[in-house]
Amino acid sequence: MPLRLLEVSLPESDAKNVRELIAEDSIYGFWREKQGENQSLVKMLLSVEQTERVLDLLEQKYAGLEGFRVVVLPVEATIPRIEEEKAPEKKEDQKAEPAAKHMMRISREELYSDIVDSTKLNSIFVGIDNMTNSAYRDHLSRVKSIMPEPGRNVRLLYRAYF
């Protein structure tokens, strides 16, 4: 079962209300610890399906607060293991639900983060060799006895990513 760990940084006075805000959601873990004088870090372990709904609730309630930040982390494993709730067995005469109804998906925030990371379109590099334009001979050069290394050189590299 895919899980997400939400780390929510809030002022201490507001952190006390987070548990009541998401009380109707079944969460697998909830921790609150104090950070500094008036900040708290609230950690919640949720299933992927619950993540977007909880993020929306948190954003609606706390988006304007100074010091509010949510970090969403994928969870590889937990010990002890969290067992999935098994659906009640169906009788043969009942129709099977479509598989698409139970399909997993990522949240808006994860999708946005992935898109932003992959939209780097170009880079610019500037390099200067032998800026003082002095004559020198590279000791590893095969032609060092015939001629010195080139003088001043300026490079400009523009790279476009496709």
C-alpha positions as CSV (number, residue, x, y, z in Angstrom):
1,M,0.0,0.0,0.0
2,P,1.6,3.3,-1.0
3,L,1.9,5.8,1.9
4,R,2.9,9.4,2.3
5,L,4.4,11.2,5.3
6,L,3.2,14.8,5.7
7,E,5.4,17.0,7.7
8,V,3.5,20.2,8.6
9,S,5.3,23.1,10.2
10,L,2.9,25.5,12.1
11,P,2.8,27.9,15.0
12,E,2.3,26.1,18.3
13,S,-1.2,27.5,18.9
14,D,-2.5,26.2,15.6
15,A,-0.8,22.8,15.7
16,K,-3.1,21.7,18.5
17,N,-6.1,22.0,16.1
18,V,-4.7,19.8,13.3
19,R,-5.8,16.5,14.8
20,E,-9.4,17.8,15.0
21,L,-9.3,19.1,11.5
22,I,-8.5,15.7,10.0
23,A,-10.3,13.6,12.6
24,E,-12.7,12.0,10.1
25,D,-9.8,10.7,8.0
26,S,-8.2,7.4,9.1
27,I,-4.5,8.1,9.5
28,Y,-1.9,5.5,10.3
29,G,0.3,7.7,12.5
30,F,0.2,11.1,14.0
31,W,3.1,12.8,15.9
32,R,3.6,16.3,17.1
33,E,6.8,17.8,18.4
34,K,7.8,21.3,19.4
35,Q,10.4,23.3,17.3
36,G,11.8,26.4,18.9
37,E,9.7,28.6,21.1
38,N,6.4,28.9,19.2
39,Q,6.7,26.4,16.2
40,S,5.5,22.8,16.0
41,L,6.1,20.0,13.6
42,V,3.2,17.7,13.0
43,K,3.8,14.5,11.1
44,M,1.1,12.3,9.7
45,L,1.3,8.9,7.9
46,L,-1.5,8.6,5.3
47,S,-2.4,6.5,2.4
48,V,-1.9,8.1,-1.1
49,E,-5.7,8.4,-1.6
50,Q,-6.1,10.5,1.6
51,T,-3.1,12.8,0.9
52,E,-4.7,15.2,-1.5
53,R,-7.8,15.7,0.7
54,V,-5.8,16.4,3.8
55,L,-3.5,18.8,1.9
56,D,-6.6,20.7,0.7
57,L,-7.9,20.9,4.3
58,L,-4.6,22.1,5.6
59,E,-4.2,24.7,2.8
60,Q,-7.7,26.1,3.3
61,K,-7.2,26.4,7.0
62,Y,-3.6,27.5,7.4
63,A,-2.3,28.9,4.0
64,G,-2.2,32.5,5.3
65,L,-0.2,31.8,8.5
66,E,3.5,32.8,8.7
67,G,5.6,29.7,9.3
68,F,3.2,27.3,7.6
69,R,4.8,24.7,5.4
70,V,3.9,21.2,4.3
71,V,6.5,18.7,3.0
72,V,5.2,15.5,1.4
73,L,7.5,12.5,1.5
74,P,7.0,9.1,-0.1
75,V,7.3,6.2,2.4
76,E,9.2,3.1,1.2
77,A,8.4,0.9,4.2
78,T,7.1,0.9,7.8
79,I,7.7,-1.4,10.7
80,P,5.4,-2.8,11.8
81,R,3.7,-3.3,8.5
82,I,0.4,-1.7,7.9
83,E,-2.1,-4.2,6.7
84,E,-4.6,-3.2,4.0
85,E,-8.2,-3.5,4.9
86,K,-9.8,-6.3,2.9
87,A,-13.0,-5.6,1.1
88,P,-15.9,-7.8,2.0
89,E,-16.3,-10.9,-0.3
90,K,-18.8,-10.5,-3.0
91,K,-21.4,-13.0,-4.0
92,E,-21.3,-14.4,-7.5
93,D,-24.5,-12.6,-8.6
94,Q,-23.0,-9.2,-7.7
95,K,-21.3,-7.3,-10.5
96,A,-17.6,-6.7,-10.1
97,E,-16.6,-3.0,-9.7
98,P,-14.5,-1.6,-12.5
99,A,-10.7,-1.7,-11.8
100,A,-10.3,2.0,-12.7
101,K,-12.2,2.9,-9.5
102,H,-9.4,1.5,-7.4
103,M,-6.5,2.9,-9.5
104,M,-3.7,4.7,-7.6
105,R,-2.7,8.2,-8.5
106,I,-0.4,10.9,-7.3
107,S,-1.5,14.2,-5.8
108,R,-1.6,17.6,-7.5
109,E,1.4,18.8,-5.5
110,E,3.5,15.8,-6.5
111,L,2.6,16.2,-10.1
112,Y,3.3,19.9,-10.0
113,S,6.7,19.3,-8.4
114,D,7.7,16.7,-11.0
115,I,6.7,19.1,-13.9
116,V,8.6,22.1,-12.5
117,D,11.7,19.9,-12.0
118,S,11.6,18.8,-15.7
119,T,11.0,22.2,-17.3
120,K,14.6,23.4,-17.3
121,L,14.9,24.6,-20.9
122,N,18.4,25.9,-21.3
123,S,21.7,26.7,-19.6
124,I,24.5,29.2,-20.3
125,F,28.2,28.7,-19.5
126,V,31.0,31.2,-19.9
127,G,34.7,30.2,-19.7
128,I,37.9,32.1,-20.0
129,D,41.3,30.5,-20.6
130,N,44.7,32.3,-20.2
131,M,43.0,35.5,-19.1
132,T,46.4,37.4,-18.8
133,N,47.4,36.4,-22.3
134,S,50.8,35.2,-21.2
135,A,52.9,32.7,-23.1
136,Y,53.2,29.3,-21.4
137,R,54.0,25.7,-22.3
138,D,52.0,22.8,-21.0
139,H,54.4,20.2,-19.7
140,L,52.2,17.4,-21.0
141,S,51.8,18.9,-24.5
142,R,53.4,16.9,-27.3
143,V,54.2,20.1,-29.2
144,K,55.6,22.1,-26.2
145,S,59.1,22.3,-27.8
146,I,57.6,23.7,-31.1
147,M,55.1,26.3,-29.9
148,P,53.5,27.6,-26.7
149,E,49.8,27.2,-25.8
150,P,47.2,29.5,-27.3
151,G,46.7,33.0,-25.9
152,R,43.5,34.4,-24.4
153,N,40.4,32.4,-25.2
154,V,36.7,33.2,-24.2
155,R,34.0,30.6,-24.6
156,L,30.3,31.0,-24.4
157,L,28.2,27.8,-24.4
158,Y,24.4,27.9,-24.7
159,R,22.7,24.5,-24.2
160,A,19.1,23.8,-25.0
161,Y,17.4,20.7,-23.5
162,F,14.8,18.9,-25.5
